[in-house]
Amino acid sequence: MMILNEINSYEETLDPEFCEVIVEKIDLFNDSCEPQIEILDCG
């Protein structure tokens, strides 16, 4: 749930540094859990 809240916050700010932090958390989550969360495009 925390990652989803952070994704919502990112979508409001579109801060690329914050996006990178979220992507790292998503990677860790995906390594440990199912189902996987789609990686954000920070681009």
PQR file of N, CA, C, O and H, with PARSE charges and radii, in Angstrom:
ATOM      1  N   MET A   1       0.819  -1.198   0.000 -0.4000 1.5000
ATOM      2  CA  MET A   1       0.000   0.000   0.000 -0.0000 2.0000
ATOM      3  C   MET A   1       0.862   1.259   0.000  0.5500 1.7000
ATOM      4  O   MET A   1       0.525   2.239  -0.666 -0.5500 1.4000
ATOM      5  N   MET A   2       1.953   1.242   0.730 -0.4000 1.5000
ATOM      6  CA  MET A   2       2.798   2.429   0.809 -0.0000 2.0000
ATOM      7  C   MET A   2       3.336   2.794  -0.579  0.5500 1.7000
ATOM      8  O   MET A   2       3.391   3.972  -0.931 -0.5500 1.4000
ATOM      9  H   MET A   2       2.226   0.447   1.271  0.4000 1.0000
ATOM     10  N   ILE A   3       3.730   1.792  -1.366 -0.4000 1.5000
ATOM     11  CA  ILE A   3       4.245   2.058  -2.703 -0.0000 2.0000
ATOM     12  C   ILE A   3       3.155   2.687  -3.565  0.5500 1.7000
ATOM     13  O   ILE A   3       3.425   3.618  -4.324 -0.5500 1.4000
ATOM     14  H   ILE A   3       3.684   0.834  -1.081  0.4000 1.0000
ATOM     15  N   LEU A   4       1.934   2.189  -3.455 -0.4000 1.5000
ATOM     16  CA  LEU A   4       0.838   2.755  -4.252 -0.0000 2.0000
ATOM     17  C   LEU A   4       0.583   4.210  -3.886  0.5500 1.7000
ATOM     18  O   LEU A   4       0.317   5.033  -4.763 -0.5500 1.4000
ATOM     19  H   LEU A   4       1.715   1.433  -2.838  0.4000 1.0000
ATOM     20  N   ASN A   5       0.660   4.531  -2.608 -0.4000 1.5000
ATOM     21  CA  ASN A   5       0.497   5.925  -2.185 -0.0000 2.0000
ATOM     22  C   ASN A   5       1.617   6.802  -2.748  0.5500 1.7000
ATOM     23  O   ASN A   5       1.379   7.937  -3.161 -0.5500 1.4000
ATOM     24  H   ASN A   5       0.876   3.863  -1.896  0.4000 1.0000
ATOM     25  N   GLU A   6       2.836   6.266  -2.760 -0.4000 1.5000
ATOM     26  CA  GLU A   6       3.964   7.026  -3.297 -0.0000 2.0000
ATOM     27  C   GLU A   6       3.821   7.222  -4.801  0.5500 1.7000
ATOM     28  O   GLU A   6       4.183   8.277  -5.323 -0.5500 1.4000
ATOM     29  H   GLU A   6       3.030   5.344  -2.424  0.4000 1.0000
ATOM     30  N   ILE A   7       3.299   6.219  -5.501 -0.4000 1.5000
ATOM     31  CA  ILE A   7       3.062   6.360  -6.939 -0.0000 2.0000
ATOM     32  C   ILE A   7       2.044   7.470  -7.183  0.5500 1.7000
ATOM     33  O   ILE A   7       2.219   8.281  -8.093 -0.5500 1.4000
ATOM     34  H   ILE A   7       3.005   5.362  -5.077  0.4000 1.0000
ATOM     35  N   ASN A   8       0.987   7.512  -6.381 -0.4000 1.5000
ATOM     36  CA  ASN A   8      -0.011   8.575  -6.517 -0.0000 2.0000
ATOM     37  C   ASN A   8       0.625   9.945  -6.261  0.5500 1.7000
ATOM     38  O   ASN A   8       0.331  10.905  -6.972 -0.5500 1.4000
ATOM     39  H   ASN A   8       0.846   6.853  -5.642  0.4000 1.0000
ATOM     40  N   SER A   9       1.482  10.037  -5.262 -0.4000 1.5000
ATOM     41  CA  SER A   9       2.169  11.305  -4.983 -0.0000 2.0000
ATOM     42  C   SER A   9       3.077  11.689  -6.137  0.5500 1.7000
ATOM     43  O   SER A   9       3.139  12.858  -6.516 -0.5500 1.4000
ATOM     44  H   SER A   9       1.721   9.257  -4.684  0.4000 1.0000
ATOM     45  N   TYR A  10       3.782  10.714  -6.697 -0.4000 1.5000
ATOM     46  CA  TYR A  10       4.660  10.989  -7.828 -0.0000 2.0000
ATOM     47  C   TYR A  10       3.856  11.534  -9.009  0.5500 1.7000
ATOM     48  O   TYR A  10       4.284  12.481  -9.669 -0.5500 1.4000
ATOM     49  H   TYR A  10       3.731   9.764  -6.389  0.4000 1.0000
ATOM     50  N   GLU A  11       2.687  10.934  -9.276 -0.4000 1.5000
ATOM     51  CA  GLU A  11       1.876  11.369 -10.407 -0.0000 2.0000
ATOM     52  C   GLU A  11       1.429  12.825 -10.258  0.5500 1.7000
ATOM     53  O   GLU A  11       1.167  13.500 -11.253 -0.5500 1.4000
ATOM     54  H   GLU A  11       2.339  10.165  -8.740  0.4000 1.0000
ATOM     55  N   GLU A  12       1.343  13.306  -9.019 -0.4000 1.5000
ATOM     56  CA  GLU A  12       0.985  14.702  -8.792 -0.0000 2.0000
ATOM     57  C   GLU A  12       2.179  15.634  -9.000  0.5500 1.7000
ATOM     58  O   GLU A  12       2.012  16.751  -9.491 -0.5500 1.4000
ATOM     59  H   GLU A  12       1.556  12.757  -8.211  0.4000 1.0000
ATOM     60  N   THR A  13       3.392  15.182  -8.629 -0.4000 1.5000
ATOM     61  CA  THR A  13       4.574  16.050  -8.690 -0.0000 2.0000
ATOM     62  C   THR A  13       5.428  15.820  -9.931  0.5500 1.7000
ATOM     63  O   THR A  13       6.057  16.753 -10.431 -0.5500 1.4000
ATOM     64  H   THR A  13       3.528  14.275  -8.231  0.4000 1.0000
ATOM     65  N   LEU A  14       5.456  14.591 -10.429 -0.4000 1.5000
ATOM     66  CA  LEU A  14       6.315  14.183 -11.557 -0.0000 2.0000
ATOM     67  C   LEU A  14       7.785  14.510 -11.308  0.5500 1.7000
ATOM     68  O   LEU A  14       8.520  14.855 -12.233 -0.5500 1.4000
ATOM     69  H   LEU A  14       4.945  13.834 -10.023  0.4000 1.0000
ATOM     70  N   ASP A  15       8.204  14.398 -10.046 -0.4000 1.5000
ATOM     71  CA  ASP A  15       9.594  14.643  -9.650 -0.0000 2.0000
ATOM     72  C   ASP A  15      10.448  13.427 -10.037  0.5500 1.7000
ATOM     73  O   ASP A  15      10.243  12.341  -9.495 -0.5500 1.4000
ATOM     74  H   ASP A  15       7.607  14.118  -9.294  0.4000 1.0000
ATOM     75  N   PRO A  16      11.403  13.592 -10.966 -0.5600 1.5000
ATOM     76  CA  PRO A  16      12.190  12.435 -11.422  0.2800 2.0000
ATOM     77  C   PRO A  16      13.029  11.785 -10.324  0.5500 1.7000
ATOM     78  O   PRO A  16      13.232  10.571 -10.353 -0.5500 1.4000
ATOM     79  N   GLU A  17      13.517  12.555  -9.363 -0.4000 1.5000
ATOM     80  CA  GLU A  17      14.290  11.955  -8.265 -0.0000 2.0000
ATOM     81  C   GLU A  17      13.397  11.078  -7.393  0.5500 1.7000
ATOM     82  O   GLU A  17      13.805   9.994  -6.975 -0.5500 1.4000
ATOM     83  H   GLU A  17      13.351  13.541  -9.339  0.4000 1.0000
ATOM     84  N   PHE A  18      12.191  11.540  -7.121 -0.4000 1.5000
ATOM     85  CA  PHE A  18      11.238  10.752  -6.339 -0.0000 2.0000
ATOM     86  C   PHE A  18      10.858   9.488  -7.103  0.5500 1.7000
ATOM     87  O   PHE A  18      10.672   8.427  -6.507 -0.5500 1.4000
ATOM     88  H   PHE A  18      11.860  12.421  -7.461  0.4000 1.0000
ATOM     89  N   CYS A  19      10.745   9.606  -8.422 -0.4000 1.5000
ATOM     90  CA  CYS A  19      10.421   8.444  -9.253 -0.0000 2.0000
ATOM     91  C   CYS A  19      11.491   7.371  -9.104  0.5500 1.7000
ATOM     92  O   CYS A  19      11.170   6.190  -8.969 -0.5500 1.4000
ATOM     93  H   CYS A  19      10.897  10.467  -8.906  0.4000 1.0000
ATOM     94  N   GLU A  20      12.747   7.765  -9.128 -0.4000 1.5000
ATOM     95  CA  GLU A  20      13.846   6.801  -8.999 -0.0000 2.0000
ATOM     96  C   GLU A  20      13.772   6.062  -7.659  0.5500 1.7000
ATOM     97  O   GLU A  20      14.025   4.859  -7.599 -0.5500 1.4000
ATOM     98  H   GLU A  20      13.009   8.724  -9.238  0.4000 1.0000
ATOM     99  N   VAL A  21      13.428   6.774  -6.597 -0.4000 1.5000
ATOM    100  CA  VAL A  21      13.285   6.153  -5.276 -0.0000 2.0000
ATOM    101  C   VAL A  21      12.168   5.117  -5.306  0.5500 1.7000
ATOM    102  O   VAL A  21      12.315   4.018  -4.770 -0.5500 1.4000
ATOM    103  H   VAL A  21      13.223   7.751  -6.646  0.4000 1.0000
ATOM    104  N   ILE A  22      11.057   5.471  -5.933 -0.4000 1.5000
ATOM    105  CA  ILE A  22       9.918   4.547  -6.017 -0.0000 2.0000
ATOM    106  C   ILE A  22      10.284   3.321  -6.841  0.5500 1.7000
ATOM    107  O   ILE A  22       9.919   2.203  -6.480 -0.5500 1.4000
ATOM    108  H   ILE A  22      10.938   6.363  -6.369  0.4000 1.0000
ATOM    109  N   VAL A  23      11.005   3.520  -7.952 -0.4000 1.5000
ATOM    110  CA  VAL A  23      11.405   2.399  -8.798 -0.0000 2.0000
ATOM    111  C   VAL A  23      12.271   1.419  -8.009  0.5500 1.7000
ATOM    112  O   VAL A  23      12.122   0.206  -8.159 -0.5500 1.4000
ATOM    113  H   VAL A  23      11.301   4.429  -8.245  0.4000 1.0000
ATOM    114  N   GLU A  24      13.168   1.925  -7.179 -0.4000 1.5000
ATOM    115  CA  GLU A  24      13.989   1.051  -6.337 -0.0000 2.0000
ATOM    116  C   GLU A  24      13.114   0.234  -5.385  0.5500 1.7000
ATOM    117  O   GLU A  24      13.347  -0.960  -5.193 -0.5500 1.4000
ATOM    118  H   GLU A  24      13.289   2.911  -7.058  0.4000 1.0000
ATOM    119  N   LYS A  25      12.109   0.879  -4.791 -0.4000 1.5000
ATOM    120  CA  LYS A  25      11.200   0.165  -3.885 -0.0000 2.0000
ATOM    121  C   LYS A  25      10.379  -0.880  -4.639  0.5500 1.7000
ATOM    122  O   LYS A  25      10.142  -1.973  -4.127 -0.5500 1.4000
ATOM    123  H   LYS A  25      11.920   1.848  -4.947  0.4000 1.0000
ATOM    124  N   ILE A  26       9.947  -0.544  -5.858 -0.4000 1.5000
ATOM    125  CA  ILE A  26       9.187  -1.496  -6.673 -0.0000 2.0000
ATOM    126  C   ILE A  26      10.061  -2.696  -7.000  0.5500 1.7000
ATOM    127  O   ILE A  26       9.599  -3.834  -6.931 -0.5500 1.4000
ATOM    128  H   ILE A  26      10.140   0.345  -6.274  0.4000 1.0000
ATOM    129  N   ASP A  27      11.317  -2.456  -7.355 -0.4000 1.5000
ATOM    130  CA  ASP A  27      12.240  -3.564  -7.652 -0.0000 2.0000
ATOM    131  C   ASP A  27      12.376  -4.500  -6.455  0.5500 1.7000
ATOM    132  O   ASP A  27      12.328  -5.721  -6.611 -0.5500 1.4000
ATOM    133  H   ASP A  27      11.693  -1.531  -7.411  0.4000 1.0000
ATOM    134  N   LEU A  28      12.543  -3.936  -5.268 -0.4000 1.5000
ATOM    135  CA  LEU A  28      12.662  -4.757  -4.060 -0.0000 2.0000
ATOM    136  C   LEU A  28      11.376  -5.538  -3.808  0.5500 1.7000
ATOM    137  O   LEU A  28      11.418  -6.717  -3.457 -0.5500 1.4000
ATOM    138  H   LEU A  28      12.582  -2.945  -5.142  0.4000 1.0000
ATOM    139  N   PHE A  29      10.241  -4.882  -3.986 -0.4000 1.5000
ATOM    140  CA  PHE A  29       8.951  -5.544  -3.794 -0.0000 2.0000
ATOM    141  C   PHE A  29       8.799  -6.694  -4.785  0.5500 1.7000
ATOM    142  O   PHE A  29       8.407  -7.797  -4.406 -0.5500 1.4000
ATOM    143  H   PHE A  29      10.207  -3.924  -4.270  0.4000 1.0000
ATOM    144  N   ASN A  30       9.108  -6.435  -6.051 -0.4000 1.5000
ATOM    145  CA  ASN A  30       8.938  -7.451  -7.087 -0.0000 2.0000
ATOM    146  C   ASN A  30       9.855  -8.653  -6.867  0.5500 1.7000
ATOM    147  O   ASN A  30       9.511  -9.775  -7.237 -0.5500 1.4000
ATOM    148  H   ASN A  30       9.426  -5.539  -6.359  0.4000 1.0000
ATOM    149  N   ASP A  31      11.021  -8.418  -6.263 -0.4000 1.5000
ATOM    150  CA  ASP A  31      11.934  -9.527  -5.967 -0.0000 2.0000
ATOM    151  C   ASP A  31      11.382 -10.431  -4.876  0.5500 1.7000
ATOM    152  O   ASP A  31      11.732 -11.610  -4.815 -0.5500 1.4000
ATOM    153  H   ASP A  31      11.300  -7.506  -5.962  0.4000 1.0000
ATOM    154  N   SER A  32      10.516  -9.889  -4.005 -0.4000 1.5000
ATOM    155  CA  SER A  32      10.058 -10.622  -2.838 -0.0000 2.0000
ATOM    156  C   SER A  32       8.614 -11.103  -2.918  0.5500 1.7000
ATOM    157  O   SER A  32       8.240 -12.054  -2.231 -0.5500 1.4000
ATOM    158  H   SER A  32      10.231  -8.931  -4.055  0.4000 1.0000
ATOM    159  N   CYS A  33       7.804 -10.458  -3.745 -0.4000 1.5000
ATOM    160  CA  CYS A  33       6.364 -10.672  -3.646 -0.0000 2.0000
ATOM    161  C   CYS A  33       5.717 -10.927  -5.004  0.5500 1.7000
ATOM    162  O   CYS A  33       6.271 -10.606  -6.055 -0.5500 1.4000
ATOM    163  H   CYS A  33       8.108  -9.685  -4.302  0.4000 1.0000
ATOM    164  N   GLU A  34       4.534 -11.512  -4.939 -0.4000 1.5000
ATOM    165  CA  GLU A  34       3.658 -11.663  -6.096 -0.0000 2.0000
ATOM    166  C   GLU A  34       2.350 -10.983  -5.734  0.5500 1.7000
ATOM    167  O   GLU A  34       1.999 -11.009  -4.555 -0.5500 1.4000
ATOM    168  H   GLU A  34       4.084 -11.773  -4.085  0.4000 1.0000
ATOM    169  N   PRO A  35       1.616 -10.393  -6.620 -0.5600 1.5000
ATOM    170  CA  PRO A  35       1.989 -10.126  -8.008  0.2800 2.0000
ATOM    171  C   PRO A  35       2.960  -8.969  -8.079  0.5500 1.7000
ATOM    172  O   PRO A  35       3.138  -8.222  -7.116 -0.5500 1.4000
ATOM    173  N   GLN A  36       3.576  -8.835  -9.221 -0.4000 1.5000
ATOM    174  CA  GLN A  36       4.566  -7.778  -9.389 -0.0000 2.0000
ATOM    175  C   GLN A  36       3.889  -6.466  -9.772  0.5500 1.7000
ATOM    176  O   GLN A  36       2.818  -6.453 -10.378 -0.5500 1.4000
ATOM    177  H   GLN A  36       3.432  -9.441 -10.003  0.4000 1.0000
ATOM    178  N   ILE A  37       4.541  -5.361  -9.403 -0.4000 1.5000
ATOM    179  CA  ILE A  37       4.072  -4.022  -9.743 -0.0000 2.0000
ATOM    180  C   ILE A  37       4.837  -3.565 -10.974  0.5500 1.7000
ATOM    181  O   ILE A  37       6.048  -3.766 -11.071 -0.5500 1.4000
ATOM    182  H   ILE A  37       5.411  -5.372  -8.910  0.4000 1.0000
ATOM    183  N   GLU A  38       4.133  -2.953 -11.909 -0.4000 1.5000
ATOM    184  CA  GLU A  38       4.773  -2.443 -13.121 -0.0000 2.0000
ATOM    185  C   GLU A  38       5.730  -1.300 -12.770  0.5500 1.7000
ATOM    186  O   GLU A  38       5.401  -0.417 -11.977 -0.5500 1.4000
ATOM    187  H   GLU A  38       3.150  -2.789 -11.831  0.4000 1.0000
ATOM    188  N   ILE A  39       6.914  -1.335 -13.371 -0.4000 1.5000
ATOM    189  CA  ILE A  39       7.926  -0.299 -13.143 -0.0000 2.0000
ATOM    190  C   ILE A  39       7.470   1.017 -13.777  0.5500 1.7000
ATOM    191  O   ILE A  39       6.944   1.030 -14.890 -0.5500 1.4000
ATOM    192  H   ILE A  39       7.182  -2.052 -14.015  0.4000 1.0000
ATOM    193  N   LEU A  40       7.674   2.109 -13.065 -0.4000 1.5000
ATOM    194  CA  LEU A  40       7.318   3.435 -13.581 -0.0000 2.0000
ATOM    195  C   LEU A  40       8.311   3.867 -14.652  0.5500 1.7000
ATOM    196  O   LEU A  40       9.482   3.489 -14.614 -0.5500 1.4000
ATOM    197  H   LEU A  40       8.101   2.098 -12.161  0.4000 1.0000
ATOM    198  N   ASP A  41       7.840   4.655 -15.601 -0.4000 1.5000
ATOM    199  CA  ASP A  41       8.708   5.275 -16.603 -0.0000 2.0000
ATOM    200  C   ASP A  41       9.047   6.668 -16.097  0.5500 1.7000
ATOM    201  O   ASP A  41       8.208   7.567 -16.143 -0.5500 1.4000
ATOM    202  H   ASP A  41       6.889   4.962 -15.632  0.4000 1.0000
ATOM    203  N   CYS A  42      10.272   6.854 -15.615 -0.4000 1.5000
ATOM    204  CA  CYS A  42      10.685   8.135 -15.042 -0.0000 2.0000
ATOM    205  C   CYS A  42      11.119   9.125 -16.106  0.5500 1.7000
ATOM    206  O   CYS A  42      11.460  10.266 -15.794 -0.5500 1.4000
ATOM    207  H   CYS A  42      10.954   6.124 -15.578  0.4000 1.0000
ATOM    208  N   GLY A  43      11.109   8.702 -17.350 -0.4000 1.5000
ATOM    209  CA  GLY A  43      11.654   9.357 -18.435 -0.0000 2.0000
ATOM    210  C   GLY A  43      11.434  10.678 -18.866  0.5500 1.7000
ATOM    211  O   GLY A  43      12.010  11.104 -19.867 -0.5500 1.4000
ATOM    212  H   GLY A  43      10.832   7.775 -17.603  0.4000 1.0000
TER
END
